[in-house]
Structure formats: C-alpha cells, structure tokens
C-alpha cells in the first residue's frame, strides 16, 4: 500500500508544521548525504526554519569557502562584490572622519591654523574657552 499524495500548501497548525519541517529536514539531509556518498557529488544545503534556526549540510570532501568559490566560478557571479563595495565606502567615510579629527587635534594644539578663515578661528577660540572653563570647574 503506497502513501497518498498530499496537497502542497502551508500547514496551518504550528505544531504539525514544525513536526513536518523536522521530518522533511532530516529527509533532505539524508538525501544530500546519499548523493555525496553514492555519486561523489559536492552538496551544500543551507536552511533556515520559520523560527530562524539555522541548519546546514556540506559534503565532507569540500570546505564551505571552496564550495562558494566553485559556485562563483561556475555561475560567473561575484557573491562578495556588494559587501566589498559597502566595506570600501565605510572605509572611505571612516578615513575622512579620521582626517578631520586629526586636523582638529592639530588645530587645538596650535598647529595647522594657516588654512582657517576668521569664522573657523573664532569657533576654535570659543571651543578653547569652553574647554578652559570646564577644566577650571573640574579643578575647583
């Protein structure tokens, strides 16, 4: 006697849904392992449950990095380019902030004042005065 076909749709009962997910997850992991052993295939399987739990399978004869490198080479895509570009932009922004802070430190130490206009000099003087007041308050 064979199994009956089920209608493929979302299971409404949360408990039944979780049980089905668990059983089918184990089944797909078993199939992945069988493919790896029987056919010497490189298999990677990544799953996230509806609760956010992470499950993965990767063939023992390949590392995760090697698998993604093989995927990129085969499909001709670069998985990391957008992440790299974001990191580059963040690096440029932090470098600019660092440059501004270093310049401000040099100015407060009395150097690098030649490039300042009168308003910037007055703002620097105000900062120095407020810093002096704060130091004197702490001392007293």
N, CA, C and O atoms as a MOPAC input file, in Angstrom:
PM7 MOZYME 1SCF
protein

 N      0.84300 1    -1.17700 1     0.00000 1
 C      0.00000 1     0.00000 1     0.00000 1
 C      0.89400 1     1.24800 1     0.00000 1
 O      1.76200 1     1.39000 1     0.86100 1
 N      0.68200 1     2.13700 1    -0.95200 1
 C      1.51900 1     3.32000 1    -1.06900 1
 C      0.96600 1     4.48200 1    -0.26800 1
 O     -0.15500 1     4.44200 1     0.23900 1
 N      1.76300 1     5.48900 1    -0.17100 1
 C      1.33800 1     6.69000 1     0.54000 1
 C      0.47700 1     7.54200 1    -0.36700 1
 O      0.67700 1     7.58300 1    -1.58100 1
 N     -0.47900 1     8.21900 1     0.23500 1
 C     -1.33500 1     9.09400 1    -0.54600 1
 C     -0.66500 1    10.43300 1    -0.80400 1
 O      0.16800 1    10.87500 1    -0.01200 1
 N     -1.01500 1    11.07100 1    -1.88700 1
 C     -0.47400 1    12.39500 1    -2.19400 1
 C     -1.11200 1    13.42000 1    -1.27400 1
 O     -2.29100 1    13.32400 1    -0.93300 1
 N     -0.31800 1    14.39400 1    -0.88100 1
 C     -0.86400 1    15.47400 1    -0.07200 1
 C     -0.85300 1    16.74900 1    -0.90300 1
 O     -0.05900 1    16.90600 1    -1.83000 1
 N     -1.73400 1    17.63100 1    -0.55400 1
 C     -1.78300 1    18.92200 1    -1.22900 1
 C     -0.64700 1    19.78100 1    -0.67300 1
 O     -0.49700 1    19.91700 1     0.54100 1
 N      0.14300 1    20.35300 1    -1.56700 1
 C      1.27500 1    21.17100 1    -1.14600 1
 C      0.77700 1    22.58900 1    -0.88400 1
 O      0.56400 1    23.37800 1    -1.80500 1
 N      0.60200 1    22.87700 1     0.37300 1
 C      0.22400 1    24.21900 1     0.81300 1
 C      0.70100 1    24.37200 1     2.24700 1
 O      1.06600 1    23.39000 1     2.89200 1
 N      0.69900 1    25.57300 1     2.73400 1
 C      1.18000 1    25.85400 1     4.08500 1
 C      0.32100 1    25.10600 1     5.10500 1
 O     -0.90700 1    25.10300 1     5.02400 1
 N      0.99200 1    24.47700 1     6.05900 1
 C      0.29300 1    23.77900 1     7.13300 1
 C     -0.07900 1    24.82000 1     8.18300 1
 O      0.79000 1    25.51400 1     8.71100 1
 N     -1.35400 1    24.92700 1     8.47900 1
 C     -1.84100 1    25.98200 1     9.37400 1
 C     -1.51400 1    25.71100 1    10.84300 1
 O     -1.17600 1    26.63900 1    11.57800 1
 N     -1.61000 1    24.47100 1    11.27400 1
 C     -1.32800 1    24.11900 1    12.66200 1
 C      0.17800 1    24.20900 1    12.91200 1
 O      0.95800 1    23.52300 1    12.25000 1
 N      0.59400 1    25.05500 1    13.86700 1
 C      2.01500 1    25.30600 1    14.10500 1
 C      2.75800 1    24.04800 1    14.55000 1
 O      3.89200 1    23.81800 1    14.13100 1
 N      2.14300 1    23.25200 1    15.37700 1
 C      2.79500 1    22.02900 1    15.85300 1
 C      3.00200 1    21.05000 1    14.70700 1
 O      4.09200 1    20.49900 1    14.54600 1
 N      1.97000 1    20.83400 1    13.91700 1
 C      2.09200 1    19.93900 1    12.75900 1
 C      3.12100 1    20.46000 1    11.76600 1
 O      3.87800 1    19.68900 1    11.17800 1
 N      3.14000 1    21.77600 1    11.58700 1
 C      4.09300 1    22.39300 1    10.65900 1
 C      5.52900 1    22.13400 1    11.12900 1
 O      6.39900 1    21.80900 1    10.32200 1
 N      5.77400 1    22.28000 1    12.43400 1
 C      7.11400 1    22.07200 1    12.97800 1
 C      7.53600 1    20.60700 1    12.86700 1
 O      8.68100 1    20.31100 1    12.52700 1
 N      6.61500 1    19.70300 1    13.15200 1
 C      6.91500 1    18.26600 1    13.04100 1
 C      7.24000 1    17.91000 1    11.59000 1
 O      8.21000 1    17.20100 1    11.32400 1
 N      6.43500 1    18.39800 1    10.66400 1
 C      6.66800 1    18.12800 1     9.24400 1
 C      8.00900 1    18.70100 1     8.80500 1
 O      8.75800 1    18.04800 1     8.07800 1
 N      8.31300 1    19.92100 1     9.24300 1
 C      9.59200 1    20.55200 1     8.89200 1
 C     10.74900 1    19.68800 1     9.39600 1
 O     11.70000 1    19.42100 1     8.66100 1
 N     10.66200 1    19.26200 1    10.63100 1
 C     11.73300 1    18.47200 1    11.22200 1
 C     11.93800 1    17.15600 1    10.46300 1
 O     13.07000 1    16.78300 1    10.15700 1
 N     10.85300 1    16.46600 1    10.16800 1
 C     10.96000 1    15.18900 1     9.46200 1
 C     11.50100 1    15.39100 1     8.04400 1
 O     12.38600 1    14.65600 1     7.60600 1
 N     10.97700 1    16.37000 1     7.34000 1
 C     11.41900 1    16.59900 1     5.96000 1
 C     12.84500 1    17.14300 1     5.92000 1
 O     13.60000 1    16.84500 1     4.99400 1
 N     13.21300 1    17.93900 1     6.91900 1
 C     14.59100 1    18.42700 1     7.00200 1
 C     15.53600 1    17.24600 1     7.13100 1
 O     16.54000 1    17.16500 1     6.42300 1
 N     15.21500 1    16.33100 1     8.03600 1
 C     16.05700 1    15.14300 1     8.19000 1
 C     16.09900 1    14.32600 1     6.90800 1
 O     17.13800 1    13.76600 1     6.56000 1
 N     14.97800 1    14.25500 1     6.20600 1
 C     14.93000 1    13.51400 1     4.95000 1
 C     15.80700 1    14.13600 1     3.88000 1
 O     16.51200 1    13.42800 1     3.16100 1
 N     15.76800 1    15.45000 1     3.76900 1
 C     16.57300 1    16.10900 1     2.73400 1
 C     18.05800 1    16.06000 1     3.08600 1
 O     18.90400 1    15.99100 1     2.19500 1
 N     18.37600 1    16.09500 1     4.37600 1
 C     19.77300 1    15.92700 1     4.78100 1
 C     20.26000 1    14.51700 1     4.44600 1
 O     21.39300 1    14.33700 1     3.99900 1
 N     19.39900 1    13.51600 1     4.66300 1
 C     19.75400 1    12.13900 1     4.34900 1
 C     19.99500 1    11.99900 1     2.84500 1
 O     20.96400 1    11.36300 1     2.43100 1
 N     19.11800 1    12.59100 1     2.02300 1
 C     19.28600 1    12.53400 1     0.56700 1
 C     20.57500 1    13.22900 1     0.13600 1
 O     21.26600 1    12.75600 1    -0.76600 1
 N     20.89900 1    14.35300 1     0.77900 1
 C     22.12700 1    15.08300 1     0.45500 1
 C     23.34500 1    14.22400 1     0.76100 1
 O     24.28500 1    14.16000 1    -0.03200 1
 N     23.32200 1    13.57100 1     1.90600 1
 C     24.42800 1    12.70600 1     2.29800 1
 C     24.55500 1    11.52400 1     1.33900 1
 O     25.66300 1    11.13000 1     0.97800 1
 N     23.42100 1    10.96100 1     0.92900 1
 C     23.43100 1     9.84100 1    -0.01600 1
 C     24.01000 1    10.27400 1    -1.35700 1
 O     24.80400 1     9.54200 1    -1.94800 1
 N     23.63000 1    11.44700 1    -1.84700 1
 C     24.18600 1    11.96400 1    -3.10900 1
 C     25.69600 1    12.12600 1    -3.01000 1
 O     26.42700 1    11.80900 1    -3.94800 1
 N     26.15100 1    12.61700 1    -1.87800 1
 C     27.58400 1    12.81300 1    -1.68100 1
 C     28.32500 1    11.48400 1    -1.73300 1
 O     29.35700 1    11.37500 1    -2.39500 1
 N     27.80900 1    10.47500 1    -1.04100 1
 C     28.49100 1     9.18300 1    -0.97300 1
 C     28.37100 1     8.40900 1    -2.28400 1
 O     29.37200 1     7.93200 1    -2.81900 1
 N     27.15400 1     8.28500 1    -2.79900 1
 C     26.92900 1     7.45500 1    -3.97900 1
 C     27.51400 1     8.05000 1    -5.25600 1
 O     28.08800 1     7.33100 1    -6.07300 1
 N     27.37100 1     9.34300 1    -5.42400 1
 C     27.73100 1     9.96800 1    -6.69800 1
 C     28.97400 1    10.84400 1    -6.61000 1
 O     29.36200 1    11.46500 1    -7.60000 1
 N     29.59600 1    10.90200 1    -5.45400 1
 C     30.76400 1    11.75900 1    -5.23600 1
 C     30.45500 1    13.20800 1    -5.63600 1
 O     31.30200 1    13.91800 1    -6.17800 1
 N     29.21900 1    13.61700 1    -5.35100 1
 C     28.79500 1    14.98500 1    -5.66800 1
 C     29.16400 1    15.91100 1    -4.52200 1
 O     29.23700 1    15.50000 1    -3.36300 1
 N     29.39200 1    17.15000 1    -4.86500 1
 C     29.63300 1    18.17100 1    -3.84700 1
 C     28.29500 1    18.83900 1    -3.55900 1
 O     27.72600 1    19.50800 1    -4.42200 1
 N     27.80100 1    18.65300 1    -2.34400 1
 C     26.47100 1    19.13300 1    -1.97800 1
 C     26.58700 1    20.09800 1    -0.81400 1
 O     27.30500 1    19.84600 1     0.15400 1
 N     25.87000 1    21.20500 1    -0.92200 1
 C     25.75700 1    22.14800 1     0.18800 1
 C     24.28900 1    22.48700 1     0.33800 1
 O     23.60400 1    22.79400 1    -0.63800 1
 N     23.81300 1    22.42800 1     1.57500 1
 C     22.41100 1    22.69200 1     1.85100 1
 C     22.33800 1    23.61800 1     3.05200 1
 O     22.88100 1    23.31000 1     4.11300 1
 N     21.68000 1    24.73400 1     2.89000 1
 C     21.51700 1    25.71300 1     3.96700 1
 C     20.03200 1    25.95000 1     4.14400 1
 O     19.31900 1    26.23000 1     3.18100 1
 N     19.56900 1    25.83700 1     5.38600 1
 C     18.14200 1    26.00300 1     5.65900 1
 C     17.95500 1    26.87800 1     6.89800 1
 O     18.71200 1    26.79000 1     7.86400 1
 N     16.93200 1    27.71600 1     6.84200 1
 C     16.50300 1    28.49300 1     7.99700 1
 C     15.04800 1    28.15700 1     8.25900 1
 O     14.21300 1    28.25200 1     7.36000 1
 N     14.74500 1    27.76600 1     9.47800 1
 C     13.35800 1    27.45000 1     9.81500 1
 C     12.57000 1    28.74300 1     9.96600 1
 O     13.13500 1    29.83700 1     9.95900 1
 N     11.25900 1    28.60100 1    10.10300 1
 C     10.41600 1    29.78800 1    10.27300 1
 C     10.69900 1    30.49300 1    11.59200 1
 O     10.36200 1    31.66500 1    11.75800 1
 N     11.32500 1    29.77200 1    12.53900 1
 C     11.69400 1    30.39000 1    13.82400 1
 C     13.08800 1    30.99200 1    13.77100 1
 O     13.55500 1    31.57000 1    14.75200 1
 N     13.75600 1    30.85700 1    12.62500 1
 C     15.07500 1    31.46500 1    12.45400 1
 C     16.23100 1    30.53900 1    12.77600 1
 O     17.38400 1    30.96900 1    12.75200 1
 N     15.95100 1    29.26900 1    13.07800 1
 C     17.04400 1    28.33400 1    13.37300 1
 C     17.74600 1    27.94800 1    12.07700 1
 O     17.12400 1    27.77600 1    11.02900 1
 N     19.06400 1    27.82000 1    12.19000 1
 C     19.93100 1    27.57700 1    11.04700 1
 C     20.33600 1    26.10700 1    11.01300 1
 O     20.74500 1    25.55100 1    12.03200 1
 N     20.22500 1    25.47700 1     9.84600 1
 C     20.64900 1    24.09800 1     9.65700 1
 C     21.43300 1    24.03100 1     8.35500 1
 O     21.05600 1    24.65300 1     7.36100 1
 N     22.52200 1    23.27500 1     8.36500 1
 C     23.31300 1    23.17700 1     7.14500 1
 C     23.89900 1    21.78200 1     6.97700 1
 O     24.10300 1    21.04700 1     7.94300 1
 N     24.16100 1    21.44600 1     5.72800 1
 C     24.89100 1    20.23500 1     5.37800 1
 C     25.85400 1    20.62100 1     4.27400 1
 O     25.48700 1    21.31800 1     3.32800 1
 N     27.08900 1    20.16200 1     4.40200 1
 C     28.04900 1    20.33900 1     3.31800 1
 C     28.85400 1    19.06200 1     3.19200 1
 O     29.21000 1    18.43800 1     4.19200 1
 N     29.13400 1    18.68300 1     1.97300 1
 C     29.88900 1    17.45400 1     1.72800 1
 C     31.21400 1    17.50600 1     2.47100 1
 O     31.86200 1    18.55100 1     2.52400 1
 N     31.61400 1    16.38100 1     3.04500 1
 C     32.86700 1    16.38400 1     3.81100 1
 C     34.11300 1    16.56400 1     2.94700 1
 O     35.17500 1    16.89600 1     3.47300 1
 N     34.01000 1    16.35300 1     1.64100 1
 C     35.18700 1    16.44800 1     0.77300 1
 C     35.40900 1    17.85800 1     0.21300 1
 O     36.22100 1    18.03700 1    -0.69500 1
 N     34.69200 1    18.86400 1     0.74600 1
 C     34.86500 1    20.24600 1     0.27000 1
 C     34.57500 1    21.20400 1     1.42300 1
 O     33.69700 1    20.95400 1     2.24900 1
 N     35.31700 1    22.29000 1     1.46500 1
 C     35.07600 1    23.30200 1     2.50200 1
 C     33.99700 1    24.27200 1     2.02300 1
 O     33.68800 1    24.33900 1     0.83400 1
 N     33.43600 1    25.01300 1     2.96000 1
 C     32.40200 1    25.98000 1     2.60600 1
 C     32.95700 1    27.03200 1     1.65100 1
 O     32.30700 1    27.39400 1     0.67000 1
 N     34.17100 1    27.52400 1     1.94500 1
 C     34.77500 1    28.53500 1     1.07700 1
 C     35.00800 1    27.98100 1    -0.32400 1
 O     34.72100 1    28.64900 1    -1.31700 1
 N     35.52600 1    26.76500 1    -0.40000 1
 C     35.77300 1    26.15600 1    -1.70800 1
 C     34.45800 1    25.96100 1    -2.46500 1
 O     34.41400 1    26.11900 1    -3.68500 1
 N     33.39300 1    25.62000 1    -1.74500 1
 C     32.10000 1    25.43200 1    -2.39600 1
 C     31.60300 1    26.74700 1    -3.00000 1
 O     31.14700 1    26.77700 1    -4.14300 1
 N     31.69300 1    27.84100 1    -2.21900 1
 C     31.23800 1    29.13700 1    -2.73800 1
 C     32.14200 1    29.62200 1    -3.86800 1
 O     31.66500 1    30.25000 1    -4.81300 1
 N     33.43400 1    29.34100 1    -3.78100 1
 C     34.33600 1    29.70100 1    -4.88000 1
 C     33.96400 1    28.94800 1    -6.15500 1
 O     33.95400 1    29.52400 1    -7.24300 1
 N     33.65800 1    27.65600 1    -6.01200 1
 C     33.23500 1    26.84400 1    -7.15800 1
 C     31.92200 1    27.37300 1    -7.72900 1
 O     31.75500 1    27.44100 1    -8.94600 1
 N     31.00100 1    27.74400 1    -6.86100 1
 C     29.71600 1    28.30600 1    -7.30700 1
 C     29.93700 1    29.59600 1    -8.09600 1
 O     29.34600 1    29.78800 1    -9.15900 1
 N     30.79200 1    30.48200 1    -7.57100 1
 C     31.07200 1    31.75200 1    -8.26100 1
 C     31.71700 1    31.50300 1    -9.62100 1
 O     31.36600 1    32.14400 1   -10.61200 1
 N     32.65700 1    30.57100 1    -9.65800 1
 C     33.35000 1    30.27900 1   -10.91100 1
 C     32.38000 1    29.71100 1   -11.94600 1
 O     32.42800 1    30.08500 1   -13.11700 1
 N     31.50200 1    28.80800 1   -11.51200 1
 C     30.57300 1    28.15600 1   -12.42700 1
 C     29.51800 1    29.12000 1   -12.95000 1
 O     29.19700 1    29.10500 1   -14.13800 1
 N     28.97000 1    29.96700 1   -12.05800 1
 C     27.90300 1    30.87400 1   -12.48200 1
 C     28.43400 1    32.18900 1   -13.04300 1
 O     27.69900 1    32.93100 1   -13.69400 1
 N     29.70200 1    32.47700 1   -12.79300 1
 C     30.27400 1    33.72400 1   -13.28800 1
 C     29.80900 1    34.94700 1   -12.51900 1
 O     29.81900 1    36.06000 1   -13.04400 1
 N     29.39800 1    34.73700 1   -11.26700 1
 C     28.96100 1    35.85200 1   -10.43300 1
 C     29.95300 1    36.05900 1    -9.30200 1
 O     30.72800 1    35.16500 1    -8.96000 1
 N     29.91500 1    37.24100 1    -8.73500 1
 C     30.74700 1    37.54300 1    -7.57000 1
 C     29.82100 1    37.79800 1    -6.39300 1
 O     29.13700 1    38.82000 1    -6.33700 1
 N     29.80700 1    36.86300 1    -5.45600 1
 C     28.91400 1    36.96800 1    -4.30200 1
 C     29.32600 1    38.07100 1    -3.33900 1
 O     28.49500 1    38.57400 1    -2.58200 1
 N     30.58700 1    38.44700 1    -3.35800 1
 C     31.09800 1    39.34500 1    -2.33200 1
 C     31.24400 1    40.78600 1    -2.80300 1
 O     31.59900 1    41.64400 1    -1.99400 1
 N     30.98700 1    41.09500 1    -4.07400 1
 C     31.26000 1    42.43300 1    -4.59400 1
 C     30.44500 1    43.50900 1    -3.89300 1
 O     30.97700 1    44.57600 1    -3.58700 1
 N     29.16500 1    43.25600 1    -3.63000 1
 C     28.35900 1    44.28500 1    -2.96900 1
 C     28.85000 1    44.50100 1    -1.54500 1
 O     28.90100 1    45.63500 1    -1.06900 1
 N     29.21300 1    43.41400 1    -0.86200 1
 C     29.74100 1    43.53800 1     0.50200 1
 C     31.07900 1    44.28600 1     0.47400 1
 O     31.34100 1    45.12800 1     1.33400 1
 N     31.91500 1    43.97900 1    -0.50700 1
 C     33.20100 1    44.64800 1    -0.64400 1
 C     33.02000 1    46.14100 1    -0.90200 1
 O     33.72200 1    46.96800 1    -0.32100 1
 N     32.07100 1    46.48100 1    -1.77800 1
 C     31.82900 1    47.89200 1    -2.07800 1
 C     31.32800 1    48.63700 1    -0.84100 1
 O     31.72800 1    49.77700 1    -0.60700 1
 N     30.46100 1    48.01000 1    -0.04900 1
 C     29.97900 1    48.64200 1     1.18400 1
 C     31.12500 1    48.84500 1     2.16100 1
 O     31.21300 1    49.88200 1     2.81700 1
 N     32.00400 1    47.85200 1     2.25700 1
 C     33.15900 1    47.97600 1     3.14900 1
 C     34.09900 1    49.08800 1     2.67700 1
 O     34.64700 1    49.83500 1     3.48800 1
 N     34.27700 1    49.18900 1     1.36600 1
 C     35.12900 1    50.24500 1     0.81500 1
 C     34.54600 1    51.63000 1     1.12100 1
 O     35.27400 1    52.54600 1     1.50400 1
 N     33.23300 1    51.77200 1     0.94600 1
 C     32.57700 1    53.03900 1     1.23000 1
 C     32.69200 1    53.38900 1     2.71300 1
 O     32.96400 1    54.53700 1     3.06600 1
 N     32.49000 1    52.41500 1     3.55900 1
 C     32.62300 1    52.62400 1     5.00100 1
 C     34.06000 1    53.00900 1     5.34900 1
 O     34.28100 1    53.87700 1     6.19300 1
 N     35.03500 1    52.36800 1     4.70600 1
 C     36.44100 1    52.68300 1     4.92100 1
 C     36.74200 1    54.12400 1     4.50900 1
 O     37.42800 1    54.84700 1     5.23200 1
 N     36.23300 1    54.53900 1     3.35300 1
 C     36.46300 1    55.92300 1     2.89500 1
 C     35.85200 1    56.93100 1     3.87400 1
 O     36.45400 1    57.95700 1     4.19100 1
 N     34.63800 1    56.61200 1     4.34400 1
 C     33.96300 1    57.51400 1     5.28100 1
 C     34.74100 1    57.61700 1     6.59800 1
 O     34.93400 1    58.71400 1     7.12000 1
 N     35.17900 1    56.48900 1     7.12600 1
 C     35.94100 1    56.49100 1     8.38000 1
 C     37.30100 1    57.17700 1     8.20300 1
 O     37.78900 1    57.84800 1     9.11200 1
 N     37.89600 1    57.00300 1     7.04100 1
 C     39.17300 1    57.65200 1     6.75900 1
 C     39.00900 1    59.17500 1     6.74300 1
 O     39.86200 1    59.90700 1     7.24300 1
 N     37.89700 1    59.63700 1     6.16000 1
 C     37.61800 1    61.07400 1     6.12000 1
 C     37.37400 1    61.62200 1     7.53000 1
 O     37.86400 1    62.69700 1     7.87700 1
 N     36.62200 1    60.88300 1     8.33100 1
 C     36.37300 1    61.30200 1     9.72000 1
 C     37.68900 1    61.35800 1    10.48700 1
 O     37.92900 1    62.29700 1    11.24500 1
 N     38.53600 1    60.35900 1    10.29100 1
 C     39.83600 1    60.32100 1    10.95100 1
 C     40.67900 1    61.53000 1    10.55600 1
 O     41.33700 1    62.14500 1    11.39500 1
 N     40.64900 1    61.85900 1     9.27200 1
 C     41.41800 1    63.00200 1     8.76300 1
 C     40.93500 1    64.30800 1     9.41200 1
 O     41.74000 1    65.15100 1     9.81000 1
 N     39.60200 1    64.45800 1     9.51100 1
 C     39.04100 1    65.66500 1    10.12400 1
 C     39.40300 1    65.75000 1    11.60400 1
 O     39.74900 1    66.82100 1    12.10300 1
 N     39.32400 1    64.62500 1    12.30000 1
 C     39.65200 1    64.62600 1    13.72600 1
 C     41.13400 1    64.92100 1    13.96400 1
 O     41.48200 1    65.64900 1    14.89300 1
 N     41.99200 1    64.36400 1    13.13800 1
 C     43.42900 1    64.64700 1    13.26600 1
 C     43.71800 1    66.13000 1    13.02600 1
 O     44.52300 1    66.74300 1    13.72700 1
 N     43.04700 1    66.68800 1    12.02600 1
 C     43.22900 1    68.11700 1    11.73400 1
 C     42.74900 1    68.97000 1    12.90900 1
 O     43.39700 1    69.94400 1    13.29300 1
 N     41.58900 1    68.57800 1    13.47600 1
 C     41.05300 1    69.31700 1    14.62300 1
 C     41.99900 1    69.22200 1    15.82200 1
 O     42.16900 1    70.19900 1    16.55100 1
 N     42.60800 1    68.07000 1    16.03000 1
 C     43.56500 1    67.91400 1    17.13200 1
 C     44.78000 1    68.80900 1    16.89900 1
 O     45.24700 1    69.48500 1    17.81400 1
 N     45.28800 1    68.80500 1    15.66000 1
 C     46.44200 1    69.66100 1    15.35400 1
 C     46.10400 1    71.13300 1    15.58600 1
 O     46.92400 1    71.89400 1    16.09800 1
 N     44.88500 1    71.52500 1    15.20300 1
 C     44.48100 1    72.92100 1    15.38600 1
 C     44.39000 1    73.25900 1    16.87100 1
 O     44.79900 1    74.34500 1    17.28200 1
 N     43.86600 1    72.35600 1    17.66900 1
 C     43.75600 1    72.61800 1    19.10900 1
 C     45.10900 1    72.65000 1    19.79100 1
 O     45.27600 1    73.25700 1    20.84800 1
 N     46.07800 1    71.98100 1    19.16500 1
 C     47.43800 1    72.00500 1    19.70700 1
 C     48.20700 1    73.23200 1    19.19800 1
 O     49.36200 1    73.43300 1    19.57100 1
 N     47.58400 1    74.03800 1    18.36200 1
 C     48.20600 1    75.26700 1    17.89800 1
 C     48.83200 1    75.17900 1    16.52800 1
 O     49.42500 1    76.15500 1    16.06800 1
 N     48.72600 1    74.08300 1    15.88000 1
 C     49.30700 1    73.93500 1    14.54500 1
 C     48.22600 1    73.90400 1    13.48300 1
 O     47.04000 1    73.80100 1    13.79300 1
 N     48.64300 1    73.99300 1    12.22400 1
 C     47.72600 1    73.86200 1    11.08000 1
 C     46.61200 1    74.91400 1    11.10900 1
 O     45.46900 1    74.62100 1    10.75900 1
 N     46.95300 1    76.15300 1    11.53200 1
 C     45.95600 1    77.21900 1    11.63100 1
 C     45.95000 1    78.12800 1    10.41200 1
 O     45.06100 1    78.96700 1    10.26900 1
 N     46.93400 1    77.97000 1     9.53300 1
 C     47.08000 1    78.87300 1     8.39100 1
 C     45.90100 1    78.80100 1     7.42000 1
 O     45.55600 1    79.80200 1     6.79300 1
 N     45.28400 1    77.63100 1     7.29200 1
 C     44.21000 1    77.44100 1     6.31600 1
 C     42.84300 1    77.87700 1     6.83300 1
 O     41.86900 1    77.82300 1     6.08300 1
 N     42.73900 1    78.30700 1     8.09100 1
 C     41.44900 1    78.64900 1     8.67300 1
 C     41.05200 1    80.07900 1     8.33300 1
 O     41.89100 1    80.97900 1     8.28800 1
 N     39.75100 1    80.27300 1     8.09300 1
 C     39.25100 1    81.62400 1     7.89900 1
 C     38.86500 1    82.20000 1     9.26800 1
 O     39.00500 1    81.52700 1    10.28900 1
 N     38.38000 1    83.44100 1     9.28300 1
 C     38.11600 1    84.13100 1    10.54100 1
 C     37.02100 1    83.44800 1    11.36000 1
 O     37.12000 1    83.36900 1    12.58500 1
 N     35.97800 1    82.95700 1    10.69000 1
 C     34.88900 1    82.27800 1    11.41800 1
 C     35.37100 1    80.98900 1    12.06600 1
 O     35.01600 1    80.69500 1    13.20700 1
 N     36.18100 1    80.21500 1    11.33800 1
 C     36.71500 1    78.97500 1    11.89900 1
 C     37.64500 1    79.25800 1    13.07100 1
 O     37.66200 1    78.51500 1    14.05200 1
 N     38.42200 1    80.34100 1    12.96500 1
 C     39.29500 1    80.72000 1    14.07800 1
 C     38.47600 1    81.13200 1    15.30600 1
 O     38.82500 1    80.79800 1    16.43800 1
 N     37.37600 1    81.86600 1    15.06300 1
 C     36.52400 1    82.27400 1    16.18000 1
 C     35.84700 1    81.05500 1    16.81400 1
 O     35.70300 1    80.99600 1    18.03500 1
 N     35.43800 1    80.10000 1    16.00700 1
 C     34.82600 1    78.87600 1    16.53600 1
 C     35.84600 1    78.08900 1    17.35600 1
 O     35.51600 1    77.54100 1    18.40700 1
 N     37.08000 1    78.03600 1    16.87200 1
 C     38.13600 1    77.35000 1    17.61100 1
 C     38.41800 1    78.05200 1    18.93300 1
 O     38.63800 1    77.40000 1    19.95400 1
 N     38.41200 1    79.36400 1    18.91200 1
 C     38.62400 1    80.12900 1    20.14500 1
 C     37.50100 1    79.86800 1    21.15000 1
 O     37.75200 1    79.73900 1    22.34800 1
 N     36.26500 1    79.79200 1    20.65700 1
 C     35.13500 1    79.50900 1    21.54000 1
 C     35.26900 1    78.11700 1    22.15800 1
 O     34.98700 1    77.93300 1    23.34200 1
 N     35.69500 1    77.14800 1    21.36700 1
 C     35.90200 1    75.79200 1    21.88800 1
 C     36.98800 1    75.78000 1    22.95500 1
 O     36.86500 1    75.11200 1    23.98200 1
 N     38.04600 1    76.52700 1    22.69500 1
 C     39.15000 1    76.60600 1    23.66600 1
 C     38.67000 1    77.25000 1    24.97100 1
 O     39.01600 1    76.79300 1    26.06100 1
 N     37.87400 1    78.31000 1    24.84900 1
 C     37.35600 1    78.98000 1    26.05000 1
 C     36.45500 1    78.04600 1    26.84800 1
 O     36.56900 1    77.96900 1    28.07100 1
 N     35.55900 1    77.33600 1    26.16300 1
 C     34.65800 1    76.43400 1    26.88200 1
 C     35.44000 1    75.27800 1    27.51000 1
 O     35.09100 1    74.81700 1    28.59600 1
 N     36.48100 1    74.81100 1    26.84500 1
 C     37.32000 1    73.75300 1    27.41300 1
 C     38.05300 1    74.25300 1    28.64900 1
 O     38.18100 1    73.53600 1    29.64100 1
 N     38.53500 1    75.49400 1    28.57700 1
 C     39.24100 1    76.09500 1    29.71700 1
 C     38.31100 1    76.23200 1    30.92400 1
 O     38.70500 1    75.95600 1    32.05800 1
 N     37.07100 1    76.66300 1    30.66500 1
 C     36.08800 1    76.77600 1    31.75600 1
 C     35.80400 1    75.41000 1    32.36200 1
 O     35.72800 1    75.28200 1    33.58400 1
 N     35.64800 1    74.39400 1    31.53300 1
 C     35.38100 1    73.04300 1    32.02700 1
 C     36.54000 1    72.52800 1    32.85900 1
 O     36.32100 1    71.88500 1    33.88600 1
 N     37.75800 1    72.79300 1    32.44200 1
 C     38.93100 1    72.36100 1    33.19900 1
 C     39.00300 1    73.06700 1    34.54700 1
 O     39.28400 1    72.44500 1    35.57100 1
 N     38.74900 1    74.36200 1    34.53500 1
 C     38.78200 1    75.11500 1    35.80100 1
 C     37.68500 1    74.65100 1    36.75400 1
 O     37.89900 1    74.57700 1    37.96400 1
 N     36.51600 1    74.33800 1    36.20900 1
 C     35.41300 1    73.83300 1    37.06300 1
 C     35.80400 1    72.50500 1    37.70500 1
 O     35.51800 1    72.27300 1    38.88000 1
 N     36.44300 1    71.65100 1    36.95300 1
 C     36.87300 1    70.35800 1    37.49000 1
 C     37.93600 1    70.52700 1    38.55200 1
 O     37.96100 1    69.80100 1    39.54500 1
 N     38.81600 1    71.49600 1    38.33600 1
 C     39.90700 1    71.72800 1    39.28100 1
 C     39.36800 1    72.23400 1    40.61900 1
 O     39.86000 1    71.84700 1    41.67900 1
 N     38.34600 1    73.11000 1    40.56200 1
 C     37.74600 1    73.65400 1    41.77400 1
 C     36.82000 1    72.61800 1    42.36000 1
 O     36.19900 1    72.86000 1    43.39500 1

